Each structure stands twice: as C-alpha cells, then as structure tokens.
Amino acid sequence: MNIYRTHNCNELSAKNSGEKVVLSGWIHKKRDHGNLLFIDLRDNYGITQCVVQKDDSSFSELEKLRLETVVKIEGSCVKRSSEAINPELTTGEIEVVISSSEILGTCNELPMPVFSDQEYSEDIRLKYRFLDLRRKKIHQNIILRSKVISYIRDKMKEIGFLEFQTPILTASSPEGARDFLVPSRLNPGKFYALPQAPQQFKQLIMVAGFDKYFQIAPCFRDEDARADRSPGEFYQLDIEMSFVEQEDVFLILEKLMSDVFSTFSTKKILNTSFPRITYDEALLKYGSDKPDLRNPLLIYDTTNLFLSDEVKFEIFKKLVKAGSIVRAIKTKNTTEKPRSFFDGIDKWAKEQGASGLAYLTIENNSNIISAKGPVGKLFSEVALKELMSICDAEVGDSIFFACGAKSDVEKITAQARDKIAKELNLIDENVFAFCWVIDYPMFEMDPLTKKIDFSHNPFSMPQGKREDIDFANPLNIKAYQYDIVCNGIELSSGAIRNHVPELMYKLFDIAGYSKKQVDEKFSGMINALSYGAPPHGGIAPGIDRIVMLLADEKNIREVTMFPMNQSAQDLMMNAPSEVSENQLKELNLKIIK
C-alpha cells in the first residue's frame, strides 16, 4: 500500500502465510513470555498478533514501549497451529513474526486505560476524548454514526431530495431556546446568531421554487444538557417539501426510519405504519407527549369516581372538589406481589417530589368484589366495579392512584408508568416502537404569568379553515404540528408551515408580538411569503438521537465525536475561553464582571 503498511490489521489470513508484510498501528496489548514477546497491534480495522524472539534486535526496544505507542512492524506472516488459532480475531489464523520495527509515535503515561472495563469520570473522558475514542465501543459508535449519515444521504437523494447548505451566521430568532450570539466587527453593537435550526431558510428554499430539500444540518442552542440532548450543538436531518399535507411528511419519514433502523439494527420495528396519537390522548394515556409504546401500561382518568358517595377517600375527594385530578395506572395480575413491591413504588414516588401513590388490589371473595391495600377499604363494591370498568381491570389486578394539579399528576404518572413497567420487566428491549404525536395546541398559557405564547414552532399552520379558527379562544386552536417518537425519545418535531403573512401576523399578535416586532424579527421570511409561497411542511429528526438508539446507548455523549460536558465546556480544547483585550476592542465589546 505504502511505506507504512502492506495490509490493515484485519486483513491477513492463512492464505497470506509466507508473505513479507508491513503493519502500522497502536500497541494494544503486550505479553512477555520470557523468550518471546507477543504484541497485539491495532489499527482502525482490527488487531493482528505479532511476535518477536528475545535474540532479535527489536525485542529490547519493543519490550520497553508503553501501550498505545504507534509502531511500524515489518515481518513474515506465519500460519498458527490449529490449537493456537484465536477465533475471536479475524486474523486469528496467523501471526506476524517481527524482523524489524520503528517507533512512529511515542506515548506518555496514560491518564486512563484505553481498553478497560473500568468507568472513568466524564471530565477525564472528555479532556482526553482522543483516547476515549480509541475504546472499541465508542470507536464503533462513531463509525456507525458515519455509516448512518451516509445511508440517509443516499436514501434522500434516491427519493428526489436535493441537498443544500444554509447559513451558519444568521439573525436571532425566538424558536424556543437561547441563541448563541456572535458579535459583528464590521457592524458595531450588532450580533449574528448561530441557527437553532435552519427553519426560516428551509422555508425560503420552498418559496424559491425548490420542491424537496434536505441537509445534515448543525444546530446551536444554549440549553442545559441531559442524557438525550447535547449542550451547545447537535445535528439533524433537516427536511422540507412543497405542496404537501401532514400525511405526506409522515409517509416519507416512516419509510426512511424503517429502512435506517432495519439496516443498522437487528431489533424488530413494532409497527411499520407508525401509530398516530393526539397530544391530548398522549397526556391522558401515557402522561407524556413522548410515549414509550413498548410499555403496555396505560393511565386512566378516575377523577369523577372520587366525587361519588361510594368512595370514602376523603383526602382525594377534597382535592378533586378544589380542582385536582386523579389518574390511575393498572397492573395486570399483581395481587400476589408482596407488600414491599407496592410500598417501594410509593416510596419512589415521594422521592420524585410527589405526595406518593395510593394503591389497591382487586379480589373476589365469595363472588363479592373487594380490595386490599391501604385504600382498598375506602371503595364500596359498586365503586370498585366502576373503577374496574374505567380501567379495564379484572380480579387479580392492582391499581395505583395519583392526585393533584394536572401537570404534576401527568409528570408523576408518566414516570411511574415507566418505573412500574421496569420493575415488572414489561418492556421489550428488542423492539423499536415508533409513533406520531399529533394535534398539538397552537398556544399555551404560563400558569404564573398567564401569558399566552406559542407551544411549539411559531411558524406552524393552525388547523381548519381560516374563517373557522377560534381566535377568541386561542388555547383551543390546534396546529398541524407533530412529533415523531421512538421508545420514549422524541426524535423530532415538525409541522405544516404557515405560509400566509396575514394569518402569521394574527397568530403572533395573540402571543404578544406587534406587527413591527414580527417584521423586525422575521423580515426575510415575511417578505418572501408575500411573493407567492407554496403550501409546505417538513421535519428534522435528530441524527444524534437516531444513532443513540441504534447503538443502544443511554447517553448521547456516547455517539458524539467531541461532546461538551454537562456545563457546556469543551475540556479538551478549553472552550469557552477568555479572549484578549485587543479582540474585544476590535468587536467593540467590554467585559463587565
């Protein structure tokens, strides 16, 4: 191939026996057997065992080298004896007898072993990310990421999408997160913003007459980190199409996701046609707009039952009369579970900040329906039968209850649904369960300030004919806004866009933006929409989250080449960092401490 190698470290086999070869790579392992020194040499592709005899001139030098030193090895490929074959290596049939070696890159004492089952702190791993990336699992995750992106790019082109690149330096825009701002040297006192998403630009591409656009787009959001979200930046598959309805977007993405996930994973896709779940239904049945459909447990509204005289649960009854709701989770055939199981769930709920979870189990004693558990005696037989009807429950089932404000109850029941399912081993880890969450409300109200604002993307089209939209009651307006969810993880939001300027002004007015403010914030897009804009819509699934699911990782950091830490710091490159006074002066900036 060249002076550094005739073969990669995964290529040699018995058919190469007797050949002179040159290999280069990292010293993966060393084993000193006295008269023989074995070296496992590793490159990007695999591992080859090399051996040098003690009387060889290379022995003493190789013996002293640290692991992860980069070396070039020349030698002969030799077939191993049958009993010495290593079936775990693709090169396990052979070894290379070293005739000469050369150090290509020395290695300092390692701050962390590259190949070890031991876990290290996030700060150590990210400071030495170049070492962390050598680890087999992480290395393979990054290769998987590359292959997934290439596959997606090819698939998008196959179905007629054109790839375009949109600007990185743009205007600040209220899209739900904080912008990263970039000062302009040539325009003192003014700032660019790094794009939270190419939202406005991809709509402008549609206005420009292009029919189908995509981009593997970098996005920048000044957000707090979490397991499924990187602080600072991430990548998404940005898609936009003209002359489409919601279902057209769904069909494109369902086919793409099915192809991607079936190609890069052996897990089964639960439904090839992804279920459509309304936002209201998702909050009721699953407590969340990110439902994990692998989990068979459902949530039921039992609020009205607690107003009945047949229920003597006075604490809940009082709360319900004051405006609280009650939601229930049914578990099948759990009446024989020990008391510790139920008390453990209740204790866990209190640890999450809730008041706990009441519970009962349903029994049949001499054809009389009864219940045991802390609140079982508070329900008459009539009430229990009504409860069983609401929850589709049977004798032998158990029911947990949560009572409180709607948002609080939804939060704890969503968490409890997941917790209980894991305790009962109900979640099939070998499937991908996709769904669409649709019919999002256009607006939401801040419970403290009572201010009405957009619930999602402000550029979404409201549902219904324009003359029928209930502007007087904006919280009742539904949008053509949708999310795609897989295994409880939101992969993307999307929408059919509002391409009518007059309607956009009206909706922004409800959210408290004047026409002047809209014109200032979105001048480019508002202007463009006034010159013949087609109906259009799109979506932008997160690349990082797709790969995280495919790699079966719980943290997005494990599939990102150079992630920041939880504090949005790049410990390897020491960013963010201070800049010189001269740089600040050029930008007309001054640091105030």
Secondary structure by P-SEA (a helix, b strand, c coil): ccccccccccccccccccccbbbbbccccccccccbbbbbcccccbbbbbbbcccccaaaaaaaccccccbbbbbbbbbccccccccccccccbbbbccccccccccccccccccccccccaaaaaaaaaaaaacaaaaaaaaaaaaaaaaaaaaaaaabbbbbbbbcbbbbbccccccbbbbbcccccccccccccaaaaaaaaaaacccbbbbbbbbbbbccccccccccccccbbbbbccccaaaaaaaaaaaaaaaaaacccccccccbbbbbcaaaaaaacccccccccccbbbbbcccccccccccaaaaaaaaaabbbbbbbbbcccccccaaaaaaaaaaaaaacccbbbbbbbbbccccccccccccccccaaaaaaaaaaacccccbbbbbbbccaaaaaaaaaaaaaaaaaaaccccccbbbbbbbcccccccccccccccccccccccccccccccccccccccccccbbbbbcccccccccccccccaaaaaaaaaaacccaaaaaaacaaaaaaaaccccccccccccaaaaaaaaacccccccccccccccccccccccccccccaaaaaaacccccc
